[in-house]
Amino acid sequence: MEAQNLEAYVPDSNLARSLNLGVRCRGKACAAVHRRMRRKLQSEDGRLAYGRRKAVVEPVFGVLKQQRGLCQFRTRDRIVHTDS
């Protein structure tokens, strides 16, 4: 993403848990890329951008699970099973 100058907000799994649940991030980011992304996501603009995801992307998954009855779907050559 950096090589292509893309403006992205992609947390690692520890930071995603922290952002979603409001708990402290447990693991330390070792790679410089991870540290930069964590700083970016913990900024005011980063929190707003990541928060918009819940209103834009997450409802789509809810519709697929509830109204369409899809309990699994394929992403990147893996089958993802969703919990009810």
Secondary structure as the mmCIF struct_conf table of DSSP 4:
data_model
#
loop_
_struct_conf.conf_type_id
_struct_conf.id
_struct_conf.beg_label_comp_id
_struct_conf.beg_label_asym_id
_struct_conf.beg_label_seq_id
_struct_conf.end_label_comp_id
_struct_conf.end_label_asym_id
_struct_conf.end_label_seq_id
TURN_TY1_P TURN_TY1_P1 GLU A 2 ASN A 5
HELX_RH_AL_P HELX_RH_AL_P1 SER A 13 LEU A 21
HELX_LH_PP_P HELX_LH_PP_P1 VAL A 23 CYS A 25
BEND BEND1 GLY A 27 GLY A 27
HELX_LH_PP_P HELX_LH_PP_P2 LYS A 28 ALA A 29
BEND BEND2 ALA A 31 ALA A 31
HELX_RH_AL_P HELX_RH_AL_P2 ALA A 32 GLN A 42
BEND BEND3 SER A 43 SER A 43
HELX_RH_AL_P HELX_RH_AL_P3 GLU A 44 VAL A 56
TURN_TY1_P TURN_TY1_P2 VAL A 57 VAL A 57
HELX_RH_AL_P HELX_RH_AL_P4 GLU A 58 GLN A 66
TURN_TY1_P TURN_TY1_P3 GLN A 67 GLN A 67
BEND BEND4 ARG A 68 ARG A 68
STRN STRN1 GLN A 72 THR A 75
TURN_TY1_P TURN_TY1_P4 ARG A 76 ASP A 77
STRN STRN2 ARG A 78 HIS A 81
HELX_LH_PP_P HELX_LH_PP_P3 THR A 82 ASP A 83
#
